[in-house]
Amino acid sequence: MSFEFYPGLSQNFSQLLEDTDEHNVIIKVGEGSNTKEFRAHSIILKARSIYFKKALSQDWVTKENNMINFTKQNISPIVYMYTGILDLKDRDGSDILDLLVVSDELLIEELVTFVQKYLIENQTEWLKQNLSKAFHKVIPLESCKQLQEYCYESIYEYPEPFFNSPEFITLEKSILIELIKRDDLIIEEIELWNYLIKWGIAQTSELDDKSINDLNKWNKEGFLALKKTLEPLISHVRFFDISSKDFHNIVWPFKKLLPETLRKELLSFHMTETLPENILPPRNGIITFDSTIIRPKHAAILANWTQRNDANARIPKNKYNFGLIYRGSRDGFDINTMRSKCN
């Protein structure tokens, strides 16, 4: 039979960090007058972090007076590395997100997994209010798939705050494509078009001084440059779900950005109301409803089932209306009330 005495072990290692007995590493954090030094032990750092195992190897370290000098902008997980204890009691969402970024950099897998889950479960409101900031920080981090997926799902359901954020126009093209190609992105197509134009102008250096409200001053080179910027994104826009009025007033002024074949198909559609073959289906979010159980994509499947259609068949806009008949938190949990409303 074996027994574990981890609390005592953790306390002893905590004292080792505070007393810095026999330390052989000096970690400098910060810059200039804000520089702070931490004394640590290479054997512990290498045992607790794959990053330090490589960074403190004989081939990489620089020594002065038998001390390993190391510079790092953030070393916030160091107490955890010594004690196995992580105190997030007085840390706000921004600090915890920074901790996640550093943990990823130091390749501390256990901490990366935990902090992602903690943010999702305990910092929901902060993530909602700072979704753009969180998204931009975690997208480059390969080990943060759980939080990445959470951010993606949040954007799909509530895209406007993200698209209206200052960070949106700096979004990488590949990430933007990943967002707009999704069927479950809940957004009006004409609004998406406006956001893409805004992003495209910001991403096109030739248009630095151009205004979207004065297209008459744009030259041919400006339109060609914007067309090149937006070319990989155009195929993911559901142009046939844009009303004739919006198409004429908002899309058509930028007709030079559209491939010739697409322009002809759109003109034909708005004149004859005949859809061409092989076009993208409307986004699932076109069905609006009040539910905490199912999402728009589920509503789209249910709508198709009622018509005995394929689950992914195209759904005409505004054809279906889902009404909330009964909800326990609203109507009470009495069985008779439920029967009277649902029968």
C-alpha positions in Angstrom: 0.0 0.0 0.0 1.3 3.4 -1.0 0.6 6.8 0.6 0.8 10.3 -1.0 2.1 13.4 0.8 1.8 16.0 -2.0 0.8 19.0 0.2 4.1 18.7 2.2 6.1 18.2 -0.9 4.5 21.3 -2.5 5.2 23.4 0.6 8.8 22.4 0.6 9.3 23.3 -3.0 7.5 26.6 -2.4 10.1 27.4 0.3 12.8 26.4 -2.2 11.5 29.0 -4.6 11.4 31.7 -1.9 14.8 31.0 -0.4 16.5 30.3 -3.8 19.0 28.0 -2.1 21.6 26.7 -4.6 19.8 28.3 -7.5 21.7 28.4 -10.8 19.3 30.3 -13.1 18.5 34.0 -13.2 15.4 34.9 -15.2 15.1 38.5 -16.2 11.5 39.6 -16.9 10.5 42.9 -18.4 12.4 45.8 -20.0 14.5 48.7 -18.8 13.6 50.0 -15.3 10.7 47.6 -15.1 13.1 44.6 -15.2 12.6 42.1 -12.4 14.8 39.1 -11.7 13.7 35.6 -10.6 16.1 33.0 -9.2 15.3 29.4 -10.1 16.8 26.0 -10.4 17.4 24.5 -13.9 16.7 21.0 -12.8 13.2 21.9 -11.7 12.5 24.1 -14.8 13.6 21.4 -17.2 11.6 18.7 -15.3 8.4 20.8 -15.5 8.6 22.4 -18.9 9.6 20.9 -22.3 10.4 24.5 -23.4 13.0 24.9 -20.6 14.3 21.4 -21.1 15.5 22.6 -24.6 16.2 26.2 -23.8 18.4 25.4 -20.8 20.4 22.7 -22.6 24.2 23.1 -22.9 23.9 24.2 -26.5 21.6 27.2 -25.8 22.5 28.7 -22.4 24.8 31.6 -21.6 26.6 31.5 -18.2 28.1 34.3 -16.1 29.8 33.4 -12.8 28.4 29.9 -13.2 24.8 31.3 -13.4 22.5 30.7 -16.4 21.1 34.1 -17.5 17.8 33.9 -19.2 15.4 36.6 -20.5 11.7 36.0 -20.7 8.8 38.5 -21.0 6.5 36.5 -18.8 7.2 33.8 -16.3 3.8 33.8 -14.4 3.5 30.0 -14.2 6.7 29.7 -12.2 5.0 29.2 -8.8 2.8 26.5 -10.3 6.0 24.8 -11.8 7.5 24.6 -8.3 4.4 23.8 -6.2 1.8 22.4 -8.5 -0.6 25.1 -7.1 -2.4 27.5 -9.3 -4.3 30.4 -7.6 -6.7 32.3 -9.9 -8.8 33.8 -7.2 -7.9 37.5 -7.8 -7.0 37.1 -11.5 -9.3 38.7 -14.2 -10.0 37.2 -17.6 -7.2 39.2 -19.3 -4.5 37.9 -16.8 -5.8 34.3 -17.1 -5.7 34.6 -20.9 -2.1 35.8 -20.7 -1.3 32.9 -18.4 -2.7 30.6 -21.1 -0.5 32.1 -23.8 2.6 31.8 -21.6 1.7 28.2 -20.7 1.4 27.3 -24.3 4.8 28.9 -25.0 6.4 27.0 -22.2 4.8 23.8 -23.4 3.1 23.0 -20.1 0.3 20.8 -21.5 -1.4 20.2 -18.2 -1.7 23.9 -17.5 -2.9 24.7 -21.0 -5.7 22.2 -20.8 -6.8 23.4 -17.4 -6.7 27.1 -18.1 -8.8 26.7 -21.3 -11.5 24.8 -19.4 -11.3 27.4 -16.6 -11.9 30.3 -18.9 -14.8 28.6 -20.6 -16.5 27.6 -17.4 -15.7 30.5 -15.1 -15.0 33.5 -17.3 -18.0 33.2 -19.7 -19.1 36.8 -19.3 -15.5 38.1 -19.8 -15.0 36.0 -22.9 -18.3 37.3 -24.3 -17.3 40.9 -23.8 -13.7 40.3 -25.0 -14.3 37.7 -27.7 -12.2 39.4 -30.3 -9.2 39.8 -28.0 -9.4 36.2 -26.9 -9.9 34.9 -30.5 -6.8 36.8 -31.8 -4.7 35.5 -29.0 -5.6 31.9 -29.1 -5.9 31.3 -32.9 -2.1 31.0 -33.4 -1.8 28.6 -30.5 -1.8 25.0 -31.7 -2.5 23.5 -28.3 -5.5 25.6 -27.5 -8.1 23.8 -29.7 -10.7 23.8 -27.0 -10.8 27.6 -26.6 -10.4 28.1 -30.3 -13.5 26.0 -30.9 -15.4 27.9 -28.2 -14.5 31.3 -29.8 -15.5 30.0 -33.3 -18.9 28.8 -32.0 -19.5 32.1 -30.2 -18.7 34.1 -33.4 -21.0 31.8 -35.5 -23.9 32.6 -33.1 -23.2 36.3 -32.4 -21.0 37.5 -35.2 -21.8 41.3 -35.2 -19.8 42.2 -32.1 -16.7 40.4 -33.5 -17.1 41.9 -37.0 -17.5 45.4 -35.5 -14.4 45.1 -33.3 -11.3 47.1 -34.1 -9.3 43.8 -34.5 -11.6 42.5 -37.3 -9.8 44.4 -40.1 -6.5 42.8 -39.1 -7.8 39.3 -39.2 -5.8 36.9 -41.4 -7.4 36.0 -44.7 -7.4 32.2 -44.0 -9.2 32.7 -40.7 -11.8 35.0 -42.2 -12.5 32.4 -44.9 -12.9 29.7 -42.2 -15.5 31.9 -40.6 -17.6 33.0 -43.6 -17.7 29.6 -45.3 -19.7 28.1 -42.4 -23.4 27.4 -43.0 -24.2 28.1 -39.3 -22.8 31.7 -39.3 -25.9 33.6 -38.2 -25.7 36.8 -40.3 -27.6 38.5 -43.0 -25.7 38.1 -46.3 -25.8 41.8 -47.1 -24.3 42.6 -43.7 -21.5 40.1 -44.3 -20.8 41.7 -47.7 -20.5 45.1 -46.0 -18.0 43.7 -43.5 -16.0 42.0 -46.2 -15.7 45.3 -48.2 -14.6 47.0 -45.0 -12.0 44.3 -44.3 -10.8 44.3 -47.9 -10.2 48.0 -48.0 -8.2 47.9 -44.8 -6.1 45.0 -46.2 -5.4 46.8 -49.6 -2.6 49.3 -49.4 -3.6 51.0 -52.6 -6.9 52.1 -51.0 -5.5 53.8 -47.9 -7.1 57.1 -48.7 -10.2 55.8 -50.4 -13.7 56.1 -49.0 -16.5 53.6 -49.5 -19.0 56.5 -49.7 -17.3 58.1 -52.8 -16.7 55.3 -55.3 -16.7 57.8 -58.2 -13.2 58.8 -57.1 -11.9 55.3 -57.3 -9.7 54.5 -60.3 -9.4 51.2 -62.2 -6.3 50.2 -60.3 -8.1 50.6 -56.9 -10.9 48.2 -57.9 -8.5 45.7 -59.3 -6.4 45.8 -56.1 -9.6 45.2 -54.0 -10.7 42.5 -56.3 -7.4 40.7 -55.8 -7.7 41.0 -52.0 -11.3 39.7 -51.9 -11.0 37.1 -54.7 -10.6 34.0 -52.3 -13.6 35.2 -50.2 -16.2 36.0 -53.0 -17.1 32.3 -53.5 -18.2 32.0 -49.9 -20.8 34.8 -50.1 -24.4 33.7 -50.6 -25.3 36.4 -53.1 -28.6 34.8 -54.1 -29.9 35.4 -50.6 -29.5 39.1 -50.9 -32.7 41.1 -51.8 -32.9 42.8 -55.2 -33.0 46.2 -53.5 -29.8 45.5 -51.5 -28.1 43.9 -54.5 -28.8 47.0 -56.6 -27.9 49.6 -54.0 -25.1 47.9 -52.1 -23.5 45.1 -54.1 -23.8 46.4 -57.7 -21.7 49.5 -57.1 -18.8 46.9 -56.6 -19.7 44.8 -59.6 -16.1 45.0 -60.8 -15.1 42.8 -57.9 -17.4 39.9 -59.1 -16.4 37.3 -61.7 -18.2 37.9 -65.0 -20.0 34.6 -64.8 -21.4 35.4 -61.3 -22.5 38.8 -62.5 -24.5 37.4 -65.3 -26.1 34.7 -63.1 -27.1 37.4 -60.5 -28.6 39.7 -63.1 -30.5 36.8 -64.6 -31.8 35.7 -61.1 -33.0 39.2 -60.2 -34.7 39.6 -63.5 -36.3 36.1 -63.8 -36.2 34.8 -60.2 -34.6 31.6 -61.5 -31.8 30.2 -59.5 -28.8 28.7 -61.2 -27.6 25.2 -60.3 -24.9 24.4 -57.8 -25.1 27.5 -55.6 -24.5 27.6 -51.8 -27.5 27.0 -49.6 -28.8 29.8 -47.3 -27.1 29.9 -43.9 -28.9 27.9 -41.2 -29.3 31.1 -39.1 -32.0 32.4 -41.4 -34.5 30.6 -39.1 -35.1 32.7 -36.0 -36.5 31.2 -32.8 -36.2 31.3 -29.1 -34.6 28.2 -27.7 -31.9 27.3 -25.2 -31.8 23.7 -26.4 -31.5 23.6 -30.1 -29.4 25.9 -32.4 -30.3 27.3 -35.9 -28.7 24.4 -37.7 -31.0 22.0 -35.8 -34.0 24.1 -36.7 -33.1 23.9 -40.4 -32.9 20.1 -40.2 -36.3 20.0 -38.5 -37.8 22.3 -41.1 -36.6 20.1 -43.9 -37.9 16.9 -42.1 -41.4 18.4 -42.0 -41.3 18.6 -45.8 -39.6 15.2 -46.2 -36.6 17.0 -47.7 -32.9 16.1 -47.3 -31.7 17.5 -44.0 -29.3 19.9 -45.8 -31.7 21.1 -48.5 -32.0 24.8 -49.3 -34.6 26.6 -47.1 -36.3 29.7 -48.5 -35.9 32.7 -46.3 -38.7 33.5 -43.9 -40.7 30.4 -44.9 -40.7 28.9 -41.4 -41.5 30.3 -38.0 -40.7 28.4 -34.8 -42.8 29.4 -31.8 -41.9 28.7 -28.2 -44.9 26.9 -26.7 -43.6 25.9 -23.3 -40.6 26.7 -21.2 -40.3 25.6 -17.6 -38.4 28.6 -16.4 -41.1 30.9 -17.9 -44.3 28.9 -17.6 -43.6 26.8 -14.4 -43.0 23.1 -14.0 -46.6 22.1 -13.2 -47.6 19.0 -15.3 -51.1 20.2 -16.0 -49.8 23.5 -17.3 -47.4 21.7 -19.6 -50.2 19.5 -20.9 -52.6 22.4 -21.5 -50.0 24.2 -23.6 -48.5 21.3 -25.5 -51.6 19.3 -26.3 
